[in-house]
């Protein structure tokens, strides 16, 4: 592969993927295509190799725009998505436009252009909650909120496109991802930055019971790269961190690493339809040679240190639109 289009490449995982791929493959050129919504941030791409990187502002819901960006590419990796459950509960219109219609537009453009590889980045949340054991790729999707339902809808559109037209679709479903450059509406960067400022950590009531599997962002990027290069079209690949932790354990770890006390924990009313436990089996991707490398304790320490050392990045984010969202989301709870 010589030229890859990365949609949503100014977001959290997308920007880390752009950086990882440019470092891993010295001959590779990347075109980042991003709408620059509230979570898209050109600061996330500040240190990339400009000689091999091109940025195009655009929306995958705009069929002509994404097709033009994809012309001549060897592959496309789609990270563009509405991705926050709480915001999808407030209103799902944008999630459906991006996660369903946008995916359809990518599939159509790939079919018309003959794009050799189309990778869609999805989420373990499409499976829904599981009390015991782990979901495999053969498990049926049972999404429990508007966000995960929109992601599942996009997946079904893409798989139907593969079945009908042979469009070379590959899907990855990653577990909860953490690391640098994550927009601070998500629990981990929100709690870290709040703790650094001695602000309350709004933990959903029942946080002792909610379980998530944590995947360091570089491990996630390597998993996506493995699926992109070695995966079979029409197949789905789970990317799991193997670090299941209760949300209360995560919260206490953040307090430990920031040197703060548990008096900062503030329980808030639980969100509707809150999934209790996510767990996926990544044996299928491991058979292609991938495995997570980052130890959870080390990854957490690295992540907290990054936010501590990069206040320039997150302080200007936690103003304006973010504060309006934060008040709606937590103050009424």
N, C-alpha and C positions, 0 to 999 in steps of 0.2 A: 504494500500500500504506500502510495506516495502523497496522496491528498485526501484528507478526511474533513468532513463538515461536522462540527460539534454544535448542535442546537442547545440553547440554555447554557452555553459555555462561560457566561459571566456570573453564573450562580455558584452555589457551594460545591457540590460534587463535580459539576461540569468544569469549573475553573481548575480544580485540582487535577481533573483528568487531562485538560489541555496542558497543564504544566508537566504532568507525569509523562505524557506521550512525547512531548517535544524533547524532554531529557532522555527518554529511553530510546528514541529513534532519531538519530541526528539528520537523516535525510527527509524526514517527514515534514509536510506542510499542513497546517491546520487553518480552516476557516471557521471562526466562531460566529454563530448566528444567534442573536439574543434580542428579545423585545425590550430589555432593560425595564422590567417592572420594578416594584419596590425592592424585591430581593435580588435583582440583577445589578451588578456593581462592577464598573470598569476597574476599580481599585483591586479587585480580585485577580486581574490580569496584568497588574502593574509591572511585574518582573519577568514576563514571558519574552522569548526571543522574537523581536519584531520582524526580523528578516524572514522568518518562516511562519509568521502568524498574521492573519488578516481578520479584522472585525467588521461585521455587517450588522447593523441594527435592523431587526425585522421580526415578524410574528409568524409562527408556523400556522396560525389560523388564516394567514394570507397565502392562498395556494400559489399564486404567481410568484410571490416573493421567495418562498422556500424552494420552488422549482428552479428559479434563476440561480440561487445560491448553490444548489446541488449539481449544476451542470459541470461535467468533467471530473467529479469526485469519484474516488475508489470505494468510499464507504461513508455512511452517515451514522453518527451516534446521537440519539435523541435524549437529552436531559431536560428539555424544555417542559415545564409542568407547573401547574398549581400543586403545591405539595404539603400544605399545612392543614391538618384535620380540623383544627378549631376555626380557621377561616372558611373552610368548606361548609361548616355548619352554619356560619353566619350568612353564607350565600354561595351557591355552587355554579352560577352561570359561567364565570371565567374558567373554572375547573373543567367544565364540559367542553367549552370552546377550545381549550388548549389540549387537554388530555384525551379527548375523543376526536373532535374535528381536526385538530392539528395533526394527530397521528394519521388520520385518513389522508390528509393532504401530503404527508411525507410518503406514504405508501403509493399514492397515485403518481407522485413525481418520480419515485424510484422505478415504478413500472414503465412510465413513459420514457425515462432517460436510460433505462437499463443499468441502474446502479447495482454494483456487484454485491454489496453487503449493507444491510439495514439493521442496526441494533437499537432496540428500544429499552431504555432503562426504566424498570418498574419497581415494585415494592413488595415486601413480604406481607404487607397489610391486605393485599387482595385475597389472601387465604382466610382472613378473619382470625378470631381468637381460638386457641387450643389449650385445653387444660393440662393434658399430658402428652408426651411424645413430641414429634416434629412433623411438619408438613413436608411432603416431597412434591416434585413437579407434577406428579400424577394426581395430586389432591385437587378436588374441585374448588374454584374460587367461591368464597362466601363473604364478600366485602360488607363491612358493618357501618360505613359512614360515607358521606358524599364523595370525599376525596378518594378513598380506595375503590368505590364503585366506578368513578370516572376513569381511574387507572385500569381497572378490569375491563371496562368498556372499550378503551383504546386497544388493549391487548386482543380482545375478541375481534375487533375490526381488522387488526394486523394479521392475526392467524387466519381469518377468513380470506384475506388478500393473498396470503401464501397458498392456501388451499385452492383458490379460484384461479389465480394468475401466476402462481409460482414466484411471487415477489420474495426475495431472499431475506425473510424476517428472522431475527434472533432476538429473544427476550431475556433480560436478566431481572431477577427479583432479589433485591438486596435487603438486608436487615438494617436496623437503626444505625445510621452512620454519624460519626463524630470526627472533629478535627478542626483545623484552621479554616477561617473564612465562612463559617456557618452563620447565617442571618439569625440575630438573637431573639426571634420569636420562638425558636425551638428550645426544648427544655434545657439541654445542656449549656449552650452559650448564654441563654437567659439567666440561668441560675449562677453561672460563673461570673458574669458581668454584674448581676445584682449583688452577689456576695462581695465582690471587690469594692462595691460602693456602699456596703452595709445596708442594702435594701432587702426587703422581705423576699423569700423564695416561695412563690405561690404554688404549693404542691396540692394536686387534686386529692380530695379526701378519698381514702382507699389506696393512697400511694404505697402503703406497705405491701399491697397485693399485686399491683400492676408490674408485669415482667416484660422487659425488652432485651433483645440480643444486640450487643453493641459491636459495631464493625468500624475499625479505623479507616479513614477516608482513602489512604493510599492503598490499603488492602482491597478496598472496594474498587478502586481504579484498576488495579492489576487484574482483578476478577473480570471486570468489563472488557479489558483488553484481551484476556484469554478467550472469553466467549466470542468476541469480535473476530479474532484470528483463527480460532480452532473450533468454534461451535458450528453445529449443523443448522442450516436454514429450517425454519418451522419448529425449532426446539426452544424450550425454556430452561434457564439455568439459575438455580438458587445461589446466592452469595451470602454466606452466613459468617458471623464473627466468632461464634462459639463462646460468647461472653454474656450469658444470661444473668441479668441483675434486676432485682426489684427496684422500683423507682426511689424508694426510701434509701436503699443502699447507694444508689447513684448520688442522691442528694447529700448524704453524709460524707461520701468520698469528696465531693466538691467542697464542702465545708472544711474538711480536713486539709485539702490541698491549698485552700485560700486562707487558712488559719482563722476561720470564723466559727462561731458557736451555733448550736442548734436552736437558739432563740430566734434566729432568722427564719426558721421554717414557719410558714403561714399556710394552714390548710384552707382550701377554697372549695366551693361546691363542685362536685364532679361534673364532667361534661356528659352530654347525652350519648348513649350508645358506646361508652368507653370500653374498647377491647381490653381484656385482662392480660392475656399472654400471647406473644408472638414467638414462634420457634420454627425454623426451617432447617432441612437437611441439605447440605451442599455436596454430597458425595458425587453427584453427576459432574459438577465442575471440577472437583478435585481429581477426577479421573482424567481430566485434560491437562493436569499438571499444576493447578493452582492450589494454594493453601494460604490462610491468613498468617501473617508473620508477627504482627504487633501484639505484645502482651498488654492486657487491659490496664493494669496499674501504670505501666510505662506510657501507654497512649494517653491515659487521663492526665498524667503529669505533664506530658508534652503539650497537650491541648490547653490546660489551664495556664501554663507558662506562656503560650502563644498569646492568649487573650490578655494576660497581665502585661506582656511586652508590646502589645499593639493596640493601645488605647486609641491611637490616631484613627484606627480603622473602625472601631465599633462605637465610639462616643458620638460621632456625627450621625450614625445610623439611628441611635436611640433618641431621636428627636422627632418632631413633626408627625408624620404619618404613623410612625411606630408608637408614639405616646398615645395617639388617638385610639389605635388598635388595642394597646395595653389597657387603657381605661375601660373600653367596652368589654374586653375579655375577662379582666380580673376584678376591677373595682366593684362591679355589681355583684360579684360572687362573695 
